């Protein structure tokens, strides 16, 4: 049977690109269908802020007139300039268990990157590491949280059978934040120390202050995450876009700012309620009833994703991280049949914060692997 990989050049082909995971995974109970409208907007060069500092090409693998795989090739010029690297990325990986199709998709990505002078292929990441990143190598039986990927086990095999090697693993920890008995006493002590000795106070964000608070978040992120794999500073356009996206899953109880007595921002925690629990019911569509689930999402959400929790390096000795941990535990209320558990991540496998997760009684439940391969010039 003939196989052909070609770039997406029409609206119909973009619709095929978006629809492929529905066909591949809809029968698996762990998979969560994305909102089709949101995927169209996210992939739009006009609407996604990534394209202010990056470029991309989408590819489809066709076998006898049927789509059997998809992939993106993209370059984040802001990332390469900041890091002094020449990395070409791939993302949006979806493919049947078909080694020939997978190899052909990778070849198309490499052929796109070489003329642009890229020296290493890295991925998968859906444009950046702050979106869906990595291939699921542990925890395929668990549903993904918001902005997390899901893959069947054969994706790992395809990657490693075709010369991709591990660059880094990303961990997700499960924590029952309604169970305070599991907290290590040292964390309680650090929380008291931060508040009593250093005067740290906690406040909640609001919808009205969200965009302004994201500027403070960017300042913390750019200082605290600067050594992380895949780091690139946030731009104003990125923050504008995130402010709009976060409105969908905003709940001020879980968007926290730690401040010093002088009003400086010592840290930020953004833990969006897991809107995937709502998307699961919507099956990718707003109509006819999807909008109702969105408007009544609190009925269905009992978990949050602790996706961004960072402390400015100047205040990392004060116990601010412990304050955030305790605030999450205090907010959770299983008796109220509300949010009572969380997944924290992703977290780089060598990040010391993993010790803190263990101290909260957490356990690693998912692992995502980012791969790499050198791109020698022809």
N, C-alpha and C positions, 0 to 999 in steps of 0.2 A: 504494500500500500504506500502511496506516495506521501511524503512529508515535506511541508514548505513552511518556513518562518518568514513573515513579512511584517513591516511596521503597520501600526494602526493609522489609517488615513481618512476615515469617514466616521460619521456618527453611528452608522450601523456597526462598524467594527469596534468602536468604543463601547457600544452596548454589549457586544459579545465579550469584550474584555471584562466588563463589570459583571456579567451574568455567569461567567464560567464557575466561580466558587459555589454559586447556588446549585449548579448541576452536579458538581463534584461532591459536595459535602452535605446537602440538605437532608439526607437520610441519617446523618450521624447526630445523636442526641446532644453532643457537647458543642457542636458548631452553632454560632450565633450569626444570623444573616444581617449584614449591614443595611443601612437605609440607602436604597438605590439613588435617591435624589442627592443625598450627602456625598456619595461616591462620585457622582458626576461633577459636583462642585469641587471636590477635593482634587480630582484629576484635571480640572480646568486650568489652562495656562493663564486665563484671565482672572480667575477668582482665588487661586492658591498663592499665598505670599511667598512660597518657596521659589516661584519663578522670577522673583525680583533679584535673586542671587544664585539661581541655578537653572539648569536646562535638563530636559528629559526626552526620551523616546520610548514609546510603548510598542511591544511586539506580541504577535499571536502566532502560535504554531498550529497549522492546519494539516489534517490528514484526511484526504479524500473529501474535502469540502466541509469537514467538521473541526471545530476548535478543540484541541487537546491540551493546550498549555498557553500560559501568558507570562510575561516578565517585563520589567522596565529597566532601562539603562539611564542613569542620571549622574550628573556632576553637580556638586554643591561648591560653587566657586568661592563662597564665603568661608566654607570649611577649609578648603585647600589653601586659601590665602592666609587664614589664621594659623593653621598648623604647619604651613610650609611643606605641604605634601601634594602628591598627584594621584589621588585616589579616585577611581571610578566605581560607582555603586550600582548594585542591582536591587530590585525590590518587586513588590506586588506578585510574588512568585506563587503560581498555582499551576499544577500540571497533573495529568493522569500518571499512573504508575507505568511510565514509558521512558526508558532510558534514552532511546534515540531522540525523542522530543525534547527531553531535558538537556541533552548535550547540544542540540541544535539551538535551543534558546540561549544557553550560555555563550555559544559561539557568536550569535547575533549581537549579544551585549558586548563581548570583547571586540568584535569588528567595529562597533560604534565608538568604543572608547579609545582604541589605538590612534586614530587620526587626531584625536584631541590631546595626545601626549600623556595619557594616564599610564601609571606604572604598576598599579595594584588594583585588583578587583575585590570589592568588599560587599558583604550583604548576607541576607536580605535586610533591607530597611526601606520603609515606604517613604522615600525622600530623605528623612532624617532619623536619627536614633531616638528622637522623642516621639515618634509615631510607632506604628507596629514594626517591631524589629526582631530579627532572629528566626530560626526554625525551632519549633517545639521539639525538644529531645527528651523531656520528661514531663509528665502531667497531661498527656494527650487525652486522658479520660475526663479531664475537668474542663468546664466551660471557660472561655476567656473572659476577663474583665474588660471594661471599656478601654479601647486603644491598645489591645493586646491581640497578637495573632493566634490562630489555631491551625494546626496541620496534622494530618494522619502520620503514623510512624514511618511510612516509606519515604517521606521527604528527606529525612536524615540520611537514609541509605543512598538515595539518588545523589545528594550533595557529596557524600564522602566517597562514593564509587566513581565520581567524575572529577577527582583531583582538587576539590575544595577542602581546605584544612581549617581547623578551629582557630579563630582569632581571639574570641573571648566568649565566656558563658555569662548569661544574665539570670539572676535568681529571683523567684517570687516566693515570699514567705506568707503563710497563712497564720493569722493571729485572731483568736477569739477575744475581741476587745470588750466583750461584756463580762469576761471572767477575770476580775482583778486579783484573784488569789494566785494566779500564775506569775505575777510580776515579781521580778527579782527585787529584794528590799533596797539594793544599791540604787536602783532607778528612782524609787520613792525619795531616797535621801538626796539625790542629785536634784530632783524637782524642788524640794524644799530649799535647798541651798541656792538655787537660781533665783527663787522668788524672794527669799529672806535676806540673803547676803548681797545679791547683785541687783535686786529690785526689778527683776524681769516681770513684766505683765503680759497678759494675753488678750488680744481682741479678735473679733470676728470680722471678716469682710462682709460687704453688702453688695447687692447688684449695682448700686450707685457708685461705690468706691472701687469696684473690681478693676476697672481699667487703670486707675491710678495705682492701686496696690500691685498690679502686674509690673509696673515700673520698678517698684521696690523688690518684687520677686526676681526680676531680671538682674538687679544689682547683686542680690544674694547668689543667684544661680551662676552668674558670670565669675564670681569670686570663689564660691564653694565647689563648683563642678568643673573648674578649669582643667584639672588633671584627668578627668574622666575620658574613657575611650569614646571617640566620636564627638567630642565637645566642639561646639561653635557658639559664640555669643548670640543672644537674641537681638534681632533688629526691631525697630519700631513697627514695621509692617508685620513681623511675626507676632508681636504682642497684640496688635490691633486684631489680627485674625483669631488668636487664642481667646481674647475677650469675648468675641462673638460666639465662638464654639462652646465656651464654658457656660454660656447662658442656658444651654440645653440641659445640662446636668448640675446647675448651680444649687447649692444648699449651704447657706452661710454658716451652719453649724460646723462644717467640715473644712472651711477655708479660713486659716488661722494666721495671725501675725504676732510674733513675739517682739516686744519693744523694751528698750532700756528706760531708766527714769528720765533721761533727756530727750526721749522720743525717737531715738535711732532705731531702725529696724535691725533686730538681731537675728531673725530667722523667719522663714515662711514655711507653712505646710498647706498643701493643696491636695485634698482627698475627695475627688468627685464621687458621688454616689454612682453605683454601677448601673448605668443606663442600659447596659447589655441585657439586663433582666427584663427590661421593657421591649427592647428591640427584638428579643426572642419571640415575643407575642405578636409583633407587627409584621414579621416575615418580609421585611425589606420595603414595606409600602406605608404611606400615610393614609391612603384611602382603601376601603371605606371607613375603617375603624381605628387605624393606627394613631390618628391625632388624639383619640380619646385616651389611649394608653399613655401617651406623652403627658397629657394634662393631668392624669391621675397617677403619675409614676410612683408617688410615695407609697401607694398601696402594695406595690410589687417589689420594692427594693429593700433588701435587708443587709446590704453589704456596701462597703466603699473600697475604692482602690487608693491606697496611700502612694500616690505617684510621684509627688514632689515634696520632699521634706529636707530642708537644708538650713544650715546655720552659717552665718557669715564667719569667715576664719577668725576675725577679731574677737568673736564671742564664743568660740567653740570650747573654751575651757570653763564656761560658766554653768553648764548643765542645761542649756536651752533645749537640746534634743530631748532630754528627759521630760521637760515641761510639755512638749508636743505629744510624747507618748502618753503621759498621764491625761492630757486633755482628751485624747481619743478614747481612752478607757472611761473617763467620766461621762463623756457624751453618749456612749453606747448604753442601751437600755433594753435588754432582752425581754423584760417584763412588759414593756410597752409595745412589743412585737414590732420594733423598729430596727434600725441598723444595729447589728450586734457582732458582726465579724468583718474582717478585712483581709485583703492581700496587699502586701507591701512590696513594691517593686515596679520595674525591675531594679535590681541592685547588682553591680558588678561583683563577680565572684571573689575578688580580692579586697573588697571594700570593708574597712573595719566596722561599719555599721551592722554587718551581719552578726557581730557579737551582741549588739543591742537587741536584734530581733530574737536571738536565742534567749536573752535575758527576759524577754516579754512572754516567753513560753511558746514562741512561734516554731514553725517547722517549714522547711523548704518543700513546696508542693509542685513547682513548675521550674523548668530550666529551658532557656532559649539560647541557641548557639548562633553566633555570628561567624561567618566563614570568610576566608580570603584566599586569593591566588595571585601570584605575580603575573604581570602582563608584559612579558618581554616584547620589545619592538621587533617588527618583522624585518 
